[in-house]
Amino acid sequence: MKLSQIKSELKKLPTIAFKLPNGKLVPNHFHVTEVGKVTKHFIDCGGTVRNEEVANFQLWEAHDYDHRLHPEKLVHIIELSEKTLQLDDLEIEVEYQMQDTIGKFSLEYDGTYFLLTSKNTNCLAHDKCGIPQEKLKVKLSEGKTTLTCCTPESSCC
């Protein structure tokens, strides 16, 4: 979800609710403690230099049970961040405190909840590092005794 999308959805809502991948809701007394721009400049395993930028929201909950962030306030925070930090219409990444560490999530919207969706690592240089796209699945019960995909001369091991 991009900044323009969340602002558009927030303007239609009376309240904000974030749902975790496990289906539980972030407690409604959460705070957005940060809105920022995160720039990642890196080199992948194939030697390609890359740049990524995301807008980062940090959700935090305190023992302030009477607090509730209203949609118009979050729109104001986002617009101030866009102006002050010169944010483009970036994809949003959300940080939220999990048990022992901070979880990083992508953000989607289902018409009711803002969904914190799981992020995964991936190889960005499949064409250069030699990892096959999909591993061959073989049922041993089918009686196959040789695997042509992983012979000693195939260099896969």
DSSP file with accessible surface (Angstrom, degrees, kcal/mol):
  #  RESIDUE AA STRUCTURE BP1 BP2  ACC     N-H-->O    O-->H-N    N-H-->O    O-->H-N    TCO  KAPPA ALPHA  PHI   PSI    X-CA   Y-CA   Z-CA
    1    1 A M              0   0   29      0, 0.0    91,-2.5     0, 0.0     2,-0.2   0.000 360.0 360.0 360.0 138.2    0.0    0.0    0.0
    2    2 A K  B  >  -A   91   0A  82     89,-0.2     4,-2.1     1,-0.1     3,-0.3  -0.545 360.0-105.6 -97.9 164.5    1.3    3.5   -0.9
    3    3 A L  H  > S+     0   0    0     87,-1.6     4,-2.3     1,-0.2     5,-0.2   0.891 120.0  53.7 -56.5 -42.5    1.0    6.7    1.1
    4    4 A S  H  > S+     0   0   53      1,-0.2     4,-2.0     2,-0.2    -1,-0.2   0.886 108.5  50.9 -62.3 -35.7   -1.7    8.0   -1.3
    5    5 A Q  H  > S+     0   0   93     -3,-0.3     4,-2.3     2,-0.2    -1,-0.2   0.918 109.6  47.4 -69.2 -45.2   -3.8    4.9   -0.8
    6    6 A I  H  X S+     0   0    0     -4,-2.1     4,-3.0     2,-0.2     5,-0.2   0.924 112.1  50.6 -65.5 -39.2   -3.7    4.9    3.0
    7    7 A K  H  X S+     0   0   34     -4,-2.3     4,-1.8    -5,-0.2    -1,-0.2   0.933 110.4  50.1 -63.0 -42.0   -4.6    8.7    3.1
    8    8 A S  H  < S+     0   0   57     -4,-2.0     4,-0.4    -5,-0.2    -1,-0.2   0.921 114.6  43.3 -61.3 -44.7   -7.5    8.0    0.7
    9    9 A E  H >< S+     0   0   47     -4,-2.3     3,-1.4     1,-0.2     4,-0.4   0.905 110.3  55.6 -69.5 -40.8   -8.9    5.1    2.9
   10   10 A L  H >< S+     0   0    1     -4,-3.0     3,-1.5     1,-0.3    -1,-0.2   0.865  99.0  61.8 -61.3 -34.7   -8.3    7.0    6.2
   11   11 A K  T 3< S+     0   0  136     -4,-1.8    -1,-0.3     1,-0.3    -2,-0.2   0.699 105.0  48.8 -66.5 -15.5  -10.5    9.9    5.0
   12   12 A K  T <  S+     0   0  138     -3,-1.4    -1,-0.3    -4,-0.4    -2,-0.2   0.486  98.6  88.8 -96.9  -8.1  -13.5    7.5    4.7
   13   13 A L    <   -     0   0   35     -3,-1.5    59,-0.2    -4,-0.4     3,-0.1  -0.743  55.3-160.6-105.1 144.9  -13.1    5.9    8.1
   14   14 A P  S    S+     0   0  102      0, 0.0     2,-0.3     0, 0.0    -1,-0.1   0.747  86.6  13.1 -84.0 -25.8  -14.5    6.8   11.6
   15   15 A T  S    S-     0   0   70     55,-0.1     2,-0.4    56,-0.1    55,-0.1  -0.947  72.8-124.9-143.9 165.3  -11.8    4.6   13.3
   16   16 A I        +     0   0    1     53,-0.5     2,-0.4    -2,-0.3    53,-0.1  -0.935  24.9 177.5-115.8 136.2   -8.5    2.9   12.5
   17   17 A A        -     0   0   23     -2,-0.4    97,-2.9    95,-0.2     2,-0.4  -0.991  11.5-160.8-140.8 131.7   -7.8   -0.8   13.1
   18   18 A F  E     -b  114   0B   0     -2,-0.4     8,-2.9     8,-0.3     2,-0.4  -0.921   9.1-156.4-109.6 135.1   -4.6   -2.8   12.3
   19   19 A K  E     -bC 115  25B  59     95,-2.8    97,-3.2    -2,-0.4     6,-0.2  -0.941  10.3-136.9-115.8 132.2   -4.8   -6.6   12.0
   20   20 A L    >   -     0   0   17      4,-3.3     3,-2.4    -2,-0.4    97,-0.1  -0.378  31.7-102.9 -78.2 162.1   -1.7   -8.8   12.5
   21   21 A P  T 3  S+     0   0   66      0, 0.0    -1,-0.1     0, 0.0    96,-0.1   0.802 121.7  60.0 -57.4 -27.0   -1.0  -11.8   10.2
   22   22 A N  T 3  S-     0   0  104      2,-0.1     3,-0.1     1,-0.1    -2,-0.0   0.428 121.3-106.9 -82.6   3.4   -2.3  -14.1   13.0
   23   23 A G  S <  S+     0   0   42     -3,-2.4     2,-0.2     1,-0.3    -1,-0.1   0.266  79.7 127.0  93.4 -13.3   -5.7  -12.4   12.9
   24   24 A K        -     0   0  143     -5,-0.1    -4,-3.3     1,-0.1    -1,-0.3  -0.499  58.1-121.8 -77.0 150.2   -5.3  -10.5   16.2
   25   25 A L  B     -C   19   0B  82     -6,-0.2    -6,-0.2    -2,-0.2     3,-0.1  -0.667  20.8-113.1 -90.2 144.0   -5.9   -6.8   16.2
   26   26 A V        -     0   0    6     -8,-2.9    -8,-0.3    -2,-0.3     4,-0.1  -0.589  55.0 -91.3 -65.7 132.6   -3.3   -4.3   17.4
   27   27 A P    >   -     0   0   39      0, 0.0     3,-1.4     0, 0.0    -1,-0.1  -0.198  33.2-122.4 -51.6 140.9   -4.8   -2.8   20.6
   28   28 A N  T 3  S+     0   0   88      1,-0.3    41,-0.4    -3,-0.1   -12,-0.1   0.569 105.9  68.7 -70.2  -4.6   -6.9    0.2   19.7
   29   29 A H  T 3  S+     0   0   16     39,-0.1    33,-0.6    33,-0.1    -1,-0.3   0.152  74.6 134.9 -96.4  22.1   -4.8    2.4   22.1
   30   30 A F  E <   -D   61   0B   2     -3,-1.4    39,-0.5    31,-0.2     2,-0.3  -0.208  43.9-145.5 -67.0 159.2   -1.7    2.2   19.8
   31   31 A H  E     -D   60   0B  41     29,-3.8    29,-2.5    37,-0.1     2,-0.9  -0.919  13.9-132.5-118.0 150.1    0.3    5.2   18.8
   32   32 A V  E     +D   59   0B  20     -2,-0.3    27,-0.2    27,-0.2     3,-0.1  -0.916  31.5 177.0 -97.0 103.1    2.1    5.9   15.5
   33   33 A T  E     +     0   0B  61     25,-2.0     2,-0.3    -2,-0.9    -1,-0.1   0.657  59.6  21.4 -86.3 -17.9    5.4    6.9   17.1
   34   34 A E  E     -D   58   0B  97     24,-0.9    24,-2.1    -3,-0.1     2,-0.4  -0.991  46.9-176.5-148.8 142.2    7.3    7.4   13.8
   35   35 A V  E     +D   57   0B  20     -2,-0.3     2,-0.3    22,-0.2    22,-0.2  -0.976  37.5 147.5-129.1 123.7    6.6    8.1   10.1
   36   36 A G  E     -D   56   0B  18     20,-2.4    20,-3.1    -2,-0.4     2,-0.5  -0.888  49.7-107.2-147.2 176.6    9.9    8.1    8.2
   37   37 A K  E     -D   55   0B  80     -2,-0.3     2,-0.5    18,-0.2    18,-0.2  -0.969  29.7-163.0-111.9 124.0   11.7    7.5    5.0
   38   38 A V  E     -D   54   0B  59     16,-2.8    16,-1.9    -2,-0.5     2,-0.5  -0.948   3.4-166.6-110.8 123.7   14.0    4.4    5.0
   39   39 A T  E     -D   53   0B  79     -2,-0.5     2,-0.5    14,-0.2    14,-0.2  -0.938   1.6-167.3-111.0 130.0   16.6    4.2    2.3
   40   40 A K  E     -D   52   0B 115     12,-3.0    12,-2.3    -2,-0.5     2,-0.5  -0.974   4.8-177.0-120.1 117.4   18.4    0.9    1.7
   41   41 A H  E     +D   51   0B 130     -2,-0.5     2,-0.3    10,-0.2    10,-0.2  -0.972  27.9 141.9-114.8 116.4   21.5    1.0   -0.5
   42   42 A F  E     -D   50   0B  41      8,-2.5     8,-3.6    -2,-0.5     2,-0.4  -0.905  48.0-120.2-149.9 171.7   22.9   -2.4   -1.0
   43   43 A I  E     -D   49   0B 111     -2,-0.3     6,-0.2     6,-0.3     2,-0.1  -0.977  29.6-139.3-120.4 132.6   24.6   -5.0   -3.2
   44   44 A D    >   -     0   0   17      4,-2.4     3,-2.1    -2,-0.4    79,-0.1  -0.315  34.2 -93.5 -85.8 176.4   22.9   -8.3   -3.9
   45   45 A C  T 3  S+     0   0   95      1,-0.3    -1,-0.1     2,-0.1    78,-0.0   0.651 124.8  57.9 -67.7 -11.8   24.6  -11.7   -4.1
   46   46 A G  T 3  S-     0   0   23      2,-0.1    -1,-0.3    83,-0.0    80,-0.0   0.410 121.1-104.8 -95.7   0.8   24.9  -11.3   -7.9
   47   47 A G  S <  S+     0   0   47     -3,-2.1     2,-0.4     1,-0.3    -2,-0.1   0.532  73.0 140.8  91.8   6.8   26.9   -8.0   -7.6
   48   48 A T        -     0   0   50      1,-0.0    -4,-2.4     0, 0.0     2,-0.4  -0.707  47.9-135.7 -87.4 129.1   24.1   -5.6   -8.6
   49   49 A V  E     -D   43   0B  87     -2,-0.4     2,-0.3    -6,-0.2    -6,-0.3  -0.671  30.8-174.9 -81.6 133.0   23.9   -2.4   -6.6
   50   50 A R  E     -D   42   0B  79     -8,-3.6    -8,-2.5    -2,-0.4     2,-0.4  -0.937  20.1-158.0-131.9 154.8   20.4   -1.6   -5.6
   51   51 A N  E     +D   41   0B 109     -2,-0.3     2,-0.4   -10,-0.2   -10,-0.2  -0.998  13.0 179.7-130.3 133.8   18.4    1.2   -3.8
   52   52 A E  E     -D   40   0B  89    -12,-2.3   -12,-3.0    -2,-0.4     2,-0.4  -0.992   5.2-170.0-131.8 142.7   15.1    0.9   -2.1
   53   53 A E  E     +D   39   0B  77     -2,-0.4    38,-0.4   -14,-0.2     2,-0.3  -0.998   9.4 171.0-130.9 137.3   13.0    3.5   -0.3
   54   54 A V  E     -D   38   0B  26    -16,-1.9   -16,-2.8    -2,-0.4     2,-0.5  -0.964  36.0-117.5-136.8 154.9    9.9    2.9    1.8
   55   55 A A  E     -De  37  92B   0     36,-3.0    38,-3.0    -2,-0.3     2,-0.5  -0.817  37.3-149.7 -86.7 132.6    7.8    5.0    4.1
   56   56 A N  E     -De  36  93B   5    -20,-3.1   -20,-2.4    -2,-0.5     2,-0.4  -0.925  15.2-171.2-114.2 127.6    8.0    3.5    7.5
   57   57 A F  E     -De  35  94B   0     36,-2.6    38,-3.0    -2,-0.5     2,-0.6  -0.965   9.2-156.3-110.4 134.3    5.3    3.6   10.2
   58   58 A Q  E     -De  34  95B  44    -24,-2.1   -25,-2.0    -2,-0.4   -24,-0.9  -0.953   7.0-160.0-111.2 120.4    6.2    2.5   13.7
   59   59 A L  E     +De  32  96B   3     36,-2.9    38,-0.6    -2,-0.6     2,-0.3  -0.822  15.6 174.0 -96.2 139.5    3.2    1.3   15.8
   60   60 A W  E     -D   31   0B 123    -29,-2.5   -29,-3.8    -2,-0.4     2,-0.4  -0.996  18.4-151.7-145.6 144.3    3.6    1.2   19.5
   61   61 A E  E     +D   30   0B  74     -2,-0.3     2,-0.2   -31,-0.3   -31,-0.2  -0.963  15.4 178.4-120.5 138.4    1.3    0.6   22.4
   62   62 A A        -     0   0   19    -33,-0.6   -33,-0.1    -2,-0.4    -2,-0.0  -0.555  50.3 -90.0-118.2-171.6    1.6    2.0   25.9
   63   63 A H  S    S+     0   0  163     -2,-0.2     2,-1.4     1,-0.1     3,-0.1   0.121  90.0 115.7 -90.4  23.7   -0.5    1.7   29.0
   64   64 A D    >   +     0   0   67    -35,-0.2     3,-1.5     1,-0.2    -2,-0.2  -0.641  37.3 169.8 -91.6  76.6   -2.4    4.7   27.8
   65   65 A Y  T 3   +     0   0  145     -2,-1.4    -1,-0.2     1,-0.3   -35,-0.1   0.686  69.4  59.8 -71.1 -15.9   -5.7    2.8   27.4
   66   66 A D  T 3  S+     0   0  161     -3,-0.1    -1,-0.3   -37,-0.1     2,-0.2   0.565  84.6 100.6 -86.9  -8.3   -7.8    6.0   26.9
   67   67 A H    <   +     0   0   55     -3,-1.5     2,-0.3   -38,-0.1   -37,-0.0  -0.550  43.7 171.8 -81.0 138.3   -5.8    7.0   23.8
   68   68 A R        -     0   0   68     -2,-0.2     2,-0.5   -39,-0.1   -39,-0.1  -0.910  27.2-136.9-146.2 120.9   -7.2    6.4   20.4
   69   69 A L        -     0   0   12    -39,-0.5   -53,-0.5   -41,-0.4   -39,-0.1  -0.653  23.3-144.8 -78.0 124.0   -5.6    7.7   17.2
   70   70 A H    >>  -     0   0   91     -2,-0.5     4,-1.9   -55,-0.1     3,-0.7  -0.627  18.4-116.9 -91.1 149.9   -8.3    9.1   14.9
   71   71 A P  H 3> S+     0   0    2      0, 0.0     4,-2.5     0, 0.0     5,-0.2   0.876 113.7  53.4 -53.5 -42.8   -8.0    8.8   11.1
   72   72 A E  H 3> S+     0   0  131      1,-0.2     4,-2.1     2,-0.2     5,-0.1   0.859 107.6  52.2 -65.3 -31.5   -7.9   12.5   10.5
   73   73 A K  H <> S+     0   0  113     -3,-0.7     4,-2.4     2,-0.2    -1,-0.2   0.923 109.8  48.2 -69.0 -41.3   -4.9   12.8   12.9
   74   74 A L  H  X S+     0   0    0     -4,-1.9     4,-2.7     2,-0.2    -2,-0.2   0.908 109.5  52.8 -67.3 -38.0   -3.0   10.1   11.1
   75   75 A V  H  X S+     0   0   10     -4,-2.5     4,-2.9     1,-0.2     5,-0.2   0.942 109.8  49.6 -59.5 -43.9   -3.7   11.8    7.8
   76   76 A H  H  X S+     0   0  102     -4,-2.1     4,-2.5     1,-0.2    -2,-0.2   0.917 110.6  49.3 -60.9 -43.8   -2.3   15.0    9.3
   77   77 A I  H  X S+     0   0   40     -4,-2.4     4,-2.3     2,-0.2    -1,-0.2   0.921 112.7  47.8 -61.9 -44.2    0.8   13.2   10.5
   78   78 A I  H  X S+     0   0    0     -4,-2.7     4,-2.8     2,-0.2    -2,-0.2   0.942 112.4  48.3 -63.2 -45.9    1.4   11.6    7.1
   79   79 A E  H  X S+     0   0   80     -4,-2.9     4,-2.1     1,-0.2    -2,-0.2   0.903 111.6  49.7 -64.9 -38.6    0.9   14.9    5.2
   80   80 A L  H  X S+     0   0   92     -4,-2.5     4,-3.0    -5,-0.2     5,-0.3   0.919 112.0  49.1 -63.4 -42.1    3.4   16.6    7.6
   81   81 A S  H  X S+     0   0   15     -4,-2.3     4,-2.8    -5,-0.2     6,-0.4   0.900 108.8  52.6 -63.9 -41.9    5.9   13.8    7.1
   82   82 A E  H  X>S+     0   0   36     -4,-2.8     5,-1.2     2,-0.2     4,-0.6   0.922 116.0  40.4 -59.2 -44.2    5.5   14.1    3.3
   83   83 A K  H  <5S+     0   0  172     -4,-2.1     3,-0.3     3,-0.2    -2,-0.2   0.952 121.0  40.6 -70.3 -49.7    6.2   17.8    3.4
   84   84 A T  H  <5S+     0   0   95     -4,-3.0    -2,-0.2     1,-0.2    -3,-0.2   0.892 126.0  33.5 -70.0 -42.0    9.0   17.8    6.0
   85   85 A L  H  <5S-     0   0   70     -4,-2.8    -1,-0.2    -5,-0.3    -2,-0.2   0.391 103.7-124.1 -95.9   1.4   10.8   14.6    4.8
   86   86 A Q  T  <5 -     0   0  153     -4,-0.6     2,-0.3    -3,-0.3    -3,-0.2   0.935  42.5-173.5  53.0  52.8   10.0   15.2    1.1
   87   87 A L      < -     0   0   15     -5,-1.2    -1,-0.2    -6,-0.4     2,-0.1  -0.596  14.4-148.3 -79.7 133.6    8.4   11.8    0.8
   88   88 A D        -     0   0  107     -2,-0.3     2,-2.2     1,-0.1   -85,-0.1  -0.251  50.4 -71.7 -79.1-176.6    7.3   10.5   -2.6
   89   89 A D  S    S+     0   0   67    -86,-0.1     2,-0.1    -2,-0.1    -1,-0.1  -0.506  78.1 174.7 -79.4  76.1    4.3    8.2   -2.9
   90   90 A L        -     0   0   19     -2,-2.2   -87,-1.6     1,-0.1   -36,-0.1  -0.442  37.5 -98.9 -88.4 158.8    6.2    5.4   -1.4
   91   91 A E  B     -A    2   0A  90    -38,-0.4   -36,-3.0   -89,-0.2     2,-0.4  -0.437  45.0-120.5 -66.0 148.5    5.2    1.8   -0.4
   92   92 A I  E     -e   55   0B   4    -91,-2.5    15,-0.6   -38,-0.2     2,-0.4  -0.804  24.8-170.8-101.2 134.7    4.5    1.6    3.4
   93   93 A E  E     -eF  56 106B  14    -38,-3.0   -36,-2.6    -2,-0.4     2,-0.4  -0.968  13.3-151.5-117.6 136.8    6.4   -0.7    5.7
   94   94 A V  E     -eF  57 105B   0     11,-2.9    11,-2.6    -2,-0.4     2,-0.4  -0.935   4.4-157.8-115.4 133.4    5.1   -1.1    9.3
   95   95 A E  E     +eF  58 104B  33    -38,-3.0   -36,-2.9    -2,-0.4     2,-0.3  -0.897  17.9 171.9-104.2 137.4    7.2   -1.9   12.3
   96   96 A Y  E     -eF  59 103B  19      7,-2.1     7,-3.2    -2,-0.4     2,-0.4  -0.989  37.4-107.3-147.0 137.9    5.4   -3.4   15.4
   97   97 A Q  E     - F   0 102B 102    -38,-0.6     5,-0.2    -2,-0.3     2,-0.1  -0.480  38.8-176.9 -67.9 119.5    6.8   -4.8   18.6
   98   98 A M        -     0   0   69      3,-2.7    -1,-0.0    -2,-0.4     0, 0.0  -0.283  49.6 -67.3 -98.1-165.0    6.5   -8.6   18.6
   99   99 A Q  S    S-     0   0  181      1,-0.2     3,-0.1    -2,-0.1    -2,-0.0   0.946 122.1  -4.8 -54.8 -63.7    7.5  -10.7   21.6
  100  100 A D  S    S+     0   0  154      1,-0.1     2,-0.3     2,-0.0    -1,-0.2   0.405 131.5  24.8-115.2   1.6   11.3  -10.3   21.6
  101  101 A T  S    S-     0   0   97     -5,-0.1    -3,-2.7     0, 0.0     2,-0.4  -0.952  85.9 -83.4-155.3 171.4   11.9   -8.2   18.5
  102  102 A I  E     -F   97   0B  79     -2,-0.3     2,-0.3    -5,-0.2    -5,-0.2  -0.703  39.8-145.0 -83.9 131.6   10.5   -5.7   16.1
  103  103 A G  E     -F   96   0B  13     -7,-3.2    -7,-2.1    -2,-0.4     2,-0.5  -0.762   5.7-148.1 -93.8 143.4    8.4   -7.2   13.3
  104  104 A K  E     +F   95   0B 110     -2,-0.3    15,-0.6    -9,-0.2     2,-0.3  -0.958  23.2 177.3-112.3 132.5    8.5   -5.7    9.8
  105  105 A F  E     -FG  94 118B  14    -11,-2.6   -11,-2.9    -2,-0.5    13,-0.2  -0.936  29.3-128.6-134.4 152.5    5.3   -5.9    7.7
  106  106 A S  E     -FG  93 117B  44     11,-2.5    11,-2.3    -2,-0.3     2,-0.4  -0.462  35.5-124.6 -83.9 171.4    3.9   -4.8    4.4
  107  107 A L  E     + G   0 116B   1    -15,-0.6     2,-0.3     9,-0.2     9,-0.2  -0.976  33.2 163.1-129.8 132.3    0.5   -3.1    4.5
  108  108 A E  E     - G   0 115B 106      7,-1.9     7,-2.9    -2,-0.4     2,-0.4  -0.870  25.5-136.4-132.7 171.0   -2.7   -3.9    2.8
  109  109 A Y  E     - G   0 114B  45     -2,-0.3     5,-0.2     5,-0.3    -2,-0.0  -0.998  11.5-172.9-135.5 132.2   -6.4   -2.9    3.3
  110  110 A D        -     0   0   82      3,-2.1     4,-0.1    -2,-0.4    -1,-0.1   0.242  61.6 -91.6-107.4  12.2   -9.4   -5.2    3.1
  111  111 A G  S    S+     0   0   49      2,-0.3     3,-0.1     1,-0.1    -2,-0.0   0.191 121.8  36.3  97.4 -17.0  -12.1   -2.6    3.4
  112  112 A T  S    S+     0   0   89      1,-0.4     2,-0.3   -99,-0.0   -95,-0.2   0.591 116.6  33.9-127.6 -49.0  -12.3   -2.9    7.2
  113  113 A Y        -     0   0   68    -97,-0.1    -3,-2.1   -95,-0.0     2,-0.6  -0.880  68.7-125.2-117.8 148.3   -8.8   -3.4    8.6
  114  114 A F  E     -bG  18 109B   0    -97,-2.9   -95,-2.8    -2,-0.3     2,-0.5  -0.832  40.0-142.7 -84.5 120.9   -5.3   -2.3    7.6
  115  115 A L  E     -bG  19 108B  38     -7,-2.9    -7,-1.9    -2,-0.6     2,-0.8  -0.798   9.6-148.1 -96.6 123.0   -3.6   -5.7    7.4
  116  116 A L  E     - G   0 107B   2    -97,-3.2     2,-0.3    -2,-0.5    -9,-0.2  -0.811  28.0-163.9 -84.2 111.4    0.0   -6.1    8.5
  117  117 A T  E     - G   0 106B  30    -11,-2.3   -11,-2.5    -2,-0.8   -97,-0.0  -0.793  21.4 -99.8-105.5 145.4    1.2   -8.8    6.1
  118  118 A S  E     - G   0 105B  77     -2,-0.3     2,-0.3   -13,-0.2   -13,-0.1  -0.244  30.0-147.5 -62.7 144.1    4.3  -10.9    6.4
  119  119 A K        -     0   0   87    -15,-0.6     2,-0.3   -13,-0.0   -15,-0.1  -0.853  13.4-160.8-108.5 149.3    7.5  -10.0    4.6
  120  120 A N        -     0   0  149     -2,-0.3     2,-0.1     2,-0.0     0, 0.0  -0.939  17.9-118.1-129.5 152.7    9.9  -12.6    3.4
  121  121 A T        +     0   0  145     -2,-0.3     2,-0.3     2,-0.0     0, 0.0  -0.455  37.0 176.1 -79.9 161.1   13.5  -12.6    2.3
  122  122 A N        -     0   0  123     -2,-0.1     2,-0.4     0, 0.0    -2,-0.0  -0.982  36.5-103.1-160.6 155.1   14.4  -13.6   -1.2
  123  123 A C        -     0   0   32     -2,-0.3     3,-0.4     1,-0.1   -79,-0.0  -0.724  25.3-166.3 -80.6 130.0   17.3  -13.9   -3.6
  124  124 A L  S    S+     0   0   71     -2,-0.4     3,-0.1     1,-0.2    -1,-0.1   0.434  81.2  54.5 -96.0  -1.8   17.3  -10.9   -6.0
  125  125 A A    >>  +     0   0    1      1,-0.1     4,-2.0     2,-0.1     3,-1.9  -0.312  56.4 147.1-128.3  48.9   19.9  -12.5   -8.4
  126  126 A H  H 3> S+     0   0   48     -3,-0.4     4,-0.8     1,-0.3     5,-0.2   0.858  74.3  57.4 -52.6 -37.4   18.4  -15.9   -9.3
  127  127 A D  H 34 S+     0   0  138      1,-0.2    -1,-0.3    -3,-0.1    -2,-0.1   0.707 116.3  34.0 -70.1 -16.1   19.9  -15.6  -12.7
  128  128 A K  H <4 S+     0   0  124     -3,-1.9    -2,-0.2     1,-0.1    -1,-0.2   0.668 110.5  55.7-112.3 -21.9   23.5  -15.2  -11.3
  129  129 A C  H  < S-     0   0   49     -4,-2.0    -3,-0.1     2,-0.1    -2,-0.1   0.585  95.2-123.8 -98.8  -7.4   23.7  -17.3   -8.1
  130  130 A G     <  +     0   0   68     -4,-0.8    -4,-0.1     1,-0.3    -3,-0.1   0.549  58.6 141.9  85.8   6.2   22.7  -20.7   -9.4
  131  131 A I        -     0   0  100     -5,-0.2    -1,-0.3     1,-0.0    -2,-0.1  -0.720  54.3-120.5 -81.9 125.4   19.8  -21.5   -7.1
  132  132 A P        -     0   0   81      0, 0.0     3,-0.1     0, 0.0    -1,-0.0  -0.361  13.3-127.1 -65.5 145.8   17.1  -23.2   -9.1
  133  133 A Q  S    S+     0   0  144      1,-0.2     2,-0.4    -7,-0.0    -2,-0.0   0.913  93.2  11.2 -59.0 -46.6   13.7  -21.5   -9.1
  134  134 A E  S    S-     0   0  174      3,-0.0     2,-0.3    -3,-0.0    -1,-0.2  -1.000  78.2-127.5-134.6 139.0   11.9  -24.6   -7.9
  135  135 A K        -     0   0  175     -2,-0.4     2,-0.3    -3,-0.1    -2,-0.0  -0.629  34.9-106.5 -82.4 143.3   13.3  -27.8   -6.5
  136  136 A L        -     0   0  110     -2,-0.3     2,-0.5     1,-0.0    -1,-0.1  -0.510  30.7-145.3 -69.3 129.0   12.1  -31.0   -8.1
  137  137 A K        -     0   0  197     -2,-0.3     2,-0.4     2,-0.0    -1,-0.0  -0.872  19.6-175.8 -99.9 127.4    9.6  -32.8   -5.9
  138  138 A V        -     0   0   45     -2,-0.5     2,-0.7     6,-0.0     3,-0.1  -0.980  21.5-140.8-126.4 132.7    9.9  -36.6   -6.1
  139  139 A K    > > -     0   0  136     -2,-0.4     3,-1.7     1,-0.2     5,-0.5  -0.835   7.8-154.1 -90.7 120.1    7.7  -39.2   -4.4
  140  140 A L  G > 5S+     0   0  152     -2,-0.7     3,-1.7     1,-0.3    -1,-0.2   0.808  91.7  68.0 -63.7 -25.4    9.9  -42.0   -3.3
  141  141 A S  G 3 5S+     0   0  111      1,-0.3    -1,-0.3     2,-0.1    -2,-0.0   0.676  84.5  71.6 -69.6 -13.6    6.8  -44.3   -3.4
  142  142 A E  G < 5S-     0   0  112     -3,-1.7    -1,-0.3     2,-0.1    -2,-0.2   0.488 109.5-119.4 -82.0  -1.2    6.8  -43.9   -7.2
  143  143 A G  T < 5 +     0   0   55     -3,-1.7     2,-0.4     1,-0.2    -2,-0.1   0.624  55.7 156.2  80.4  13.5   10.0  -46.1   -7.4
  144  144 A K      < +     0   0  122     -5,-0.5    -1,-0.2     1,-0.2    -2,-0.1  -0.589  15.6 178.1 -74.8 129.9   12.3  -43.6   -9.0
  145  145 A T        +     0   0  133     -2,-0.4     2,-0.4     1,-0.1    -1,-0.2   0.596  60.3  52.0-109.7 -14.5   15.9  -44.5   -8.1
  146  146 A T        -     0   0  107      5,-0.0     2,-0.6     3,-0.0    -1,-0.1  -0.971  61.3-156.4-125.7 143.6   17.8  -41.8  -10.0
  147  147 A L    >   -     0   0   80     -2,-0.4     3,-0.8     3,-0.2    -9,-0.0  -0.957   1.9-168.0-117.1 112.4   17.4  -38.1   -9.9
  148  148 A T  G >  S+     0   0  123     -2,-0.6     3,-0.5     1,-0.2    -1,-0.1   0.714  84.4  64.6 -73.2 -17.4   18.7  -36.4  -13.0
  149  149 A C  G 3  S+     0   0   64      1,-0.2    -1,-0.2    -3,-0.1     7,-0.1   0.694 111.1  32.9 -78.0 -18.6   18.5  -33.0  -11.4
  150  150 A C  G <  S+     0   0   51     -3,-0.8    -1,-0.2     5,-0.1    -3,-0.2  -0.424  76.4 145.3-139.4  63.3   21.1  -33.7   -8.7
  151  151 A T    X   -     0   0   41     -3,-0.5     3,-2.1     1,-0.1     5,-0.5  -0.582  64.5-101.4 -92.1 163.1   23.7  -36.0  -10.0
  152  152 A P  G >  S+     0   0  130      0, 0.0     3,-0.6     0, 0.0     5,-0.1   0.856 124.2  48.3 -55.6 -31.7   27.4  -35.8   -8.9
  153  153 A E  G 3  S+     0   0  151      1,-0.2    -3,-0.0     2,-0.1     0, 0.0   0.510  91.1  81.4 -88.0  -0.2   28.3  -33.9  -12.1
  154  154 A S  G <  S-     0   0   45     -3,-2.1    -1,-0.2     1,-0.1    -6,-0.0   0.644  86.9-139.4 -80.2 -12.8   25.3  -31.5  -11.9
  155  155 A S    <   +     0   0  111     -3,-0.6    -2,-0.1    -4,-0.4    -1,-0.1   0.726  65.6 123.6  63.3  21.1   27.1  -29.1   -9.5
  156  156 A C              0   0   71     -5,-0.5    -1,-0.1    -7,-0.1    -6,-0.1   0.625 360.0 360.0 -86.4 -12.9   23.9  -28.6   -7.5
  157  157 A C              0   0  148     -6,-0.2    -2,-0.0    -5,-0.1    -6,-0.0  -0.828 360.0 360.0-111.6 360.0   25.4  -29.8   -4.2
